[in-house]
Amino acid sequence: MSERVVPYWTKRVATAFPVTGSKGEAGEYFYAKTYFEKGYKVDWYPSDAEIQCSGADVILDDRYYIDVKNNLTTEKAIAVEHKPDGWLFNKVKVSEYIAHVNPELKIIATYTRKQMQQHVQEILKRKPYLLKSKLPYFYINYKDIPSFVKWQFV
C-alpha cells in the first residue's frame, strides 16, 4: 500500500518500498517463524522476485501459499485492497490464503482469497463511494470482520 521508489526488482523489499517494506518483511518473518515453531515445513523467499510478485510470501508444507499482510491494527481491523490490480483481486496472485498479522500483539487473521473477494464485492455494492476514494484500500473493523476469518492469538 505504498509506492515503489525504484522501477526494478531489489533483493530487499524495503529498498523498493521504503515506507512499508521493512514492516512487510517483519510480518512475513513473524508468520513464518510462528508456523515453523508449530511444526510446519516453511518456505520463505523474501528476495525472490517471482515468488514475491506472485503473492506467495510464505509456503507451508509445499502446498499452502500465503500472502502475508502486516496491517492488522491494534484494534484488530484489517485493510483490504479493492482495486483490480491490488493484492486481493490481481489475477496473477497464486496464493489461496491471505494472512493479516500484528507481530507486536502476536495475532494472525487468515482467510481464503476467494471468500474475501466475495465479501469485498458485497461491501462495494452497498458502499460504492469506496471505489471513488483515492486510496486503493479500506479497513474492515473487528466487529465487522466476517466469521470465515480465522483468528490465532500466538
C-alpha positions as a Markdown table, in Angstrom:
| # | Residue | x | y | z |
|---|---|---|---|---|
| 1 | Met | 0.0 | 0.0 | 0.0 |
| 2 | Ser | 3.0 | 2.2 | -0.6 |
| 3 | Glu | 4.6 | 3.5 | -3.7 |
| 4 | Arg | 7.6 | 1.8 | -5.2 |
| 5 | Val | 10.6 | 4.1 | -5.4 |
| 6 | Val | 12.7 | 2.2 | -7.9 |
| 7 | Pro | 11.4 | 0.7 | -11.2 |
| 8 | Tyr | 13.4 | -2.6 | -10.9 |
| 9 | Trp | 13.5 | -5.6 | -8.6 |
| 10 | Thr | 15.5 | -5.3 | -5.4 |
| 11 | Lys | 16.7 | -8.0 | -3.1 |
| 12 | Arg | 15.2 | -6.2 | -0.1 |
| 13 | Val | 11.6 | -5.1 | -0.4 |
| 14 | Ala | 12.5 | -2.2 | 2.0 |
| 15 | Thr | 14.7 | -0.8 | -0.8 |
| 16 | Ala | 11.8 | -0.7 | -3.3 |
| 17 | Phe | 9.1 | 0.3 | -0.8 |
| 18 | Pro | 10.8 | 2.2 | 2.0 |
| 19 | Val | 7.6 | 3.1 | 3.8 |
| 20 | Thr | 6.2 | -0.4 | 4.2 |
| 21 | Gly | 8.9 | -2.8 | 3.0 |
| 22 | Ser | 10.6 | -3.4 | 6.4 |
| 23 | Lys | 7.2 | -3.7 | 8.1 |
| 24 | Gly | 6.1 | -6.2 | 5.5 |
| 25 | Glu | 9.3 | -8.3 | 5.9 |
| 26 | Ala | 8.8 | -8.3 | 9.7 |
| 27 | Gly | 5.3 | -9.6 | 9.2 |
| 28 | Glu | 6.4 | -12.3 | 6.9 |
| 29 | Tyr | 9.1 | -13.3 | 9.3 |
| 30 | Phe | 6.7 | -13.4 | 12.2 |
| 31 | Tyr | 4.3 | -15.6 | 10.3 |
| 32 | Ala | 7.0 | -17.9 | 9.0 |
| 33 | Lys | 8.5 | -18.3 | 12.5 |
| 34 | Thr | 5.2 | -18.9 | 14.1 |
| 35 | Tyr | 4.3 | -21.8 | 11.7 |
| 36 | Phe | 7.9 | -23.2 | 11.9 |
| 37 | Glu | 7.5 | -23.4 | 15.6 |
| 38 | Lys | 4.2 | -25.2 | 15.2 |
| 39 | Gly | 6.0 | -27.9 | 13.2 |
| 40 | Tyr | 5.1 | -26.9 | 9.6 |
| 41 | Lys | 7.6 | -27.1 | 6.8 |
| 42 | Val | 8.1 | -23.4 | 6.0 |
| 43 | Asp | 9.5 | -21.8 | 2.8 |
| 44 | Trp | 10.0 | -18.1 | 2.8 |
| 45 | Tyr | 11.7 | -16.3 | -0.1 |
| 46 | Pro | 11.9 | -12.6 | 0.8 |
| 47 | Ser | 14.3 | -11.8 | -2.0 |
| 48 | Asp | 12.8 | -14.0 | -4.8 |
| 49 | Ala | 11.1 | -11.7 | -7.3 |
| 50 | Glu | 9.0 | -14.3 | -9.0 |
| 51 | Ile | 7.6 | -15.8 | -5.8 |
| 52 | Gln | 7.0 | -12.4 | -4.1 |
| 53 | Cys | 5.3 | -10.9 | -7.1 |
| 54 | Ser | 3.0 | -14.0 | -7.3 |
| 55 | Gly | 1.7 | -13.2 | -3.8 |
| 56 | Ala | 3.2 | -16.3 | -2.2 |
| 57 | Asp | 5.1 | -14.7 | 0.7 |
| 58 | Val | 5.2 | -17.9 | 2.7 |
| 59 | Ile | 4.6 | -21.5 | 1.6 |
| 60 | Leu | 3.6 | -24.1 | 4.2 |
| 61 | Asp | 4.1 | -27.8 | 3.7 |
| 62 | Asp | 4.7 | -27.3 | 0.0 |
| 63 | Arg | 1.0 | -26.7 | -0.6 |
| 64 | Tyr | -0.4 | -23.7 | 1.2 |
| 65 | Tyr | 0.5 | -20.4 | -0.4 |
| 66 | Ile | 0.1 | -17.5 | 1.9 |
| 67 | Asp | 0.2 | -13.8 | 1.1 |
| 68 | Val | 1.1 | -12.1 | 4.4 |
| 69 | Lys | -0.1 | -8.5 | 5.2 |
| 70 | Asn | 1.4 | -6.8 | 8.2 |
| 71 | Asn | -1.6 | -4.4 | 8.5 |
| 72 | Leu | -3.7 | -5.8 | 11.4 |
| 73 | Thr | -4.2 | -2.8 | 13.6 |
| 74 | Thr | -4.1 | -2.7 | 17.4 |
| 75 | Glu | -7.9 | -2.6 | 17.3 |
| 76 | Lys | -7.9 | -5.8 | 15.1 |
| 77 | Ala | -9.1 | -4.0 | 11.9 |
| 78 | Ile | -7.7 | -5.2 | 8.6 |
| 79 | Ala | -7.0 | -3.2 | 5.4 |
| 80 | Val | -8.2 | -4.8 | 2.2 |
| 81 | Glu | -7.5 | -3.6 | -1.3 |
| 82 | His | -10.3 | -3.3 | -3.7 |
| 83 | Lys | -8.6 | -2.2 | -7.0 |
| 84 | Pro | -8.3 | -4.9 | -9.8 |
| 85 | Asp | -4.5 | -4.7 | -9.8 |
| 86 | Gly | -4.2 | -4.8 | -6.0 |
| 87 | Trp | -3.1 | -7.8 | -3.9 |
| 88 | Leu | -6.7 | -9.1 | -3.3 |
| 89 | Phe | -8.1 | -9.1 | -6.9 |
| 90 | Asn | -5.0 | -9.3 | -9.0 |
| 91 | Lys | -5.3 | -12.3 | -11.3 |
| 92 | Val | -1.5 | -13.1 | -11.2 |
| 93 | Lys | -1.6 | -13.8 | -7.5 |
| 94 | Val | -1.3 | -17.6 | -6.8 |
| 95 | Ser | -1.8 | -17.6 | -3.0 |
| 96 | Glu | -5.0 | -19.2 | -1.9 |
| 97 | Tyr | -4.7 | -17.7 | 1.6 |
| 98 | Ile | -4.1 | -14.2 | 2.9 |
| 99 | Ala | -3.0 | -13.7 | 6.5 |
| 100 | His | -3.0 | -10.3 | 8.2 |
| 101 | Val | -0.6 | -10.1 | 11.1 |
| 102 | Asn | 0.4 | -7.9 | 14.0 |
| 103 | Pro | 3.7 | -9.2 | 15.4 |
| 104 | Glu | 3.6 | -6.9 | 18.4 |
| 105 | Leu | 0.3 | -8.2 | 19.5 |
| 106 | Lys | 1.1 | -11.7 | 18.2 |
| 107 | Ile | -2.1 | -12.1 | 16.3 |
| 108 | Ile | -2.8 | -13.7 | 12.9 |
| 109 | Ala | -6.1 | -13.5 | 11.0 |
| 110 | Thr | -6.3 | -15.8 | 8.0 |
| 111 | Tyr | -8.9 | -16.3 | 5.2 |
| 112 | Thr | -9.1 | -17.6 | 1.6 |
| 113 | Arg | -8.7 | -15.1 | -1.2 |
| 114 | Lys | -12.0 | -16.1 | -2.8 |
| 115 | Gln | -14.0 | -15.6 | 0.4 |
| 116 | Met | -12.7 | -12.1 | 0.9 |
| 117 | Gln | -13.1 | -11.2 | -2.7 |
| 118 | Gln | -16.8 | -12.1 | -2.5 |
| 119 | His | -17.1 | -10.2 | 0.8 |
| 120 | Val | -15.4 | -7.1 | -0.5 |
| 121 | Gln | -17.6 | -7.1 | -3.7 |
| 122 | Glu | -20.7 | -7.3 | -1.4 |
| 123 | Ile | -19.3 | -4.3 | 0.6 |
| 124 | Leu | -18.7 | -2.3 | -2.5 |
| 125 | Lys | -22.2 | -2.9 | -3.8 |
| 126 | Arg | -23.5 | -1.4 | -0.5 |
| 127 | Lys | -20.9 | 1.3 | -0.3 |
| 128 | Pro | -19.9 | 2.3 | -3.9 |
| 129 | Tyr | -18.4 | 5.5 | -2.7 |
| 130 | Leu | -15.4 | 3.4 | -1.5 |
| 131 | Leu | -14.5 | 2.9 | -5.2 |
| 132 | Lys | -14.1 | 6.7 | -5.6 |
| 133 | Ser | -11.6 | 7.0 | -2.9 |
| 134 | Lys | -8.0 | 7.8 | -3.9 |
| 135 | Leu | -6.9 | 5.1 | -1.6 |
| 136 | Pro | -6.8 | 1.6 | -3.1 |
| 137 | Tyr | -8.0 | 0.0 | 0.2 |
| 138 | Phe | -10.4 | 0.4 | 3.1 |
| 139 | Tyr | -10.5 | -1.0 | 6.6 |
| 140 | Ile | -12.8 | -3.6 | 8.0 |
| 141 | Asn | -13.3 | -3.1 | 11.7 |
| 142 | Tyr | -13.0 | -6.1 | 14.0 |
| 143 | Lys | -16.8 | -6.2 | 14.8 |
| 144 | Asp | -17.5 | -6.3 | 11.0 |
| 145 | Ile | -14.9 | -8.9 | 10.1 |
| 146 | Pro | -16.8 | -12.0 | 8.7 |
| 147 | Ser | -16.8 | -15.3 | 10.5 |
| 148 | Phe | -14.8 | -17.0 | 7.8 |
| 149 | Val | -11.7 | -15.2 | 9.1 |
| 150 | Lys | -9.8 | -17.5 | 11.4 |
| 151 | Trp | -8.0 | -15.8 | 14.3 |
| 152 | Gln | -4.9 | -17.0 | 16.1 |
| 153 | Phe | -3.5 | -15.5 | 19.2 |
| 154 | Val | 0.1 | -16.7 | 19.4 |
